[in-house]
Amino acid sequence: MKTATKANSYWVRKNADRPADIASLGRNDPVTLASALTSDQVVIAPIDNTGSRFLMTFTVSAIPGVQYTVIPCFITTPDKSEYEGSNFSPSSQTTFTAQAMKQ
């Protein structure tokens, strides 16, 4: 839980050349420690007791219609030393298209 709720355990890739708004990566940018999200950009909290579902609340809004991909890394569990990528299964929700907020 400790690593899963740390902002710098995640990156957000945008389907544009340059990162902006909630994205820390453009479409071709590499994942590096310097490009990880920061606690100034996002707060991550569990949404249930499973230890596998989290809500990311950003300090700025995503642009409606833009596709983003959440990239988790270095998230550990008691029985494993590193995140192994199972979040990217066909049923995962790591890629999303931002929607306009209803008022």
Residue pairs with C-beta under 8 A, 6 or more apart in sequence:
1 46
1 51
3 9
3 74
3 75
3 76
4 44
4 46
4 51
4 54
4 72
4 75
5 44
5 45
5 46
5 54
6 44
7 36
7 37
7 38
7 39
7 41
7 42
7 43
7 44
8 33
8 36
8 37
8 38
8 39
9 36
9 72
9 73
9 74
9 75
10 36
10 37
10 42
10 44
10 56
10 70
10 71
10 72
10 73
11 24
11 25
11 31
11 35
11 36
11 37
11 70
11 71
11 73
12 19
12 22
12 23
12 24
12 25
12 37
12 68
12 69
12 70
12 71
13 19
13 23
13 24
13 25
13 26
13 27
13 29
13 68
13 69
13 71
14 20
14 21
14 22
14 23
14 25
14 26
14 27
14 66
14 67
14 68
15 27
15 66
15 67
15 68
16 23
16 26
16 27
16 66
17 26
17 27
17 28
18 26
19 25
19 26
19 29
19 35
20 63
21 60
21 61
21 62
21 63
21 66
22 41
22 42
22 58
22 60
22 61
22 62
22 68
23 68
24 35
24 36
24 37
24 41
25 31
25 35
25 71
29 35
31 71
31 73
40 59
41 58
41 59
41 60
42 56
42 57
42 58
42 59
43 56
43 57
44 54
44 55
44 56
44 57
45 54
45 55
45 57
46 53
46 54
46 55
47 53
47 54
47 55
56 70
61 98
61 101
62 68
62 98
63 98
64 98
64 99
64 100
65 97
65 98
66 97
66 98
67 95
67 96
67 97
68 95
68 96
68 97
68 98
69 94
69 95
70 94
70 95
70 96
71 94
72 83
72 87
72 94
73 83
74 82
74 83
75 83
76 82
76 83
87 94
88 94
